[in-house]
Amino acid sequence: MATLHAEIGKVLSIIHDRPEEKWKIDRLAKETAISRTKLFNTFTKAVGISPIQYLTNWRIDLSKQAKDKQFIYFRNSKLCRL
């Protein structure tokens, strides 16, 4: 189970650290050294949604924060603080 959490943690870290990148399941799998099928199935089982849906939700949350707090903006497709 610890390995499972470590693998999911890697994916979550990548998504949280670099939400501006054009992620696809293939690229996430390559970056984490996990097969696409295992990544998709393990992540979905642990988190409840697919990695790409999680990424979409994370981006929406970030945009809400930017709108609500007005201290984050996008510059060259990257999140920045004012």
Secondary structure by P-SEA (a helix, b strand, c coil): caaaaaaaaaaaaaaaacccccccaaaaaaaacccaaaaaaaaaaaccccaaaaaaaaaaaaaaaaaacccccccccccccc
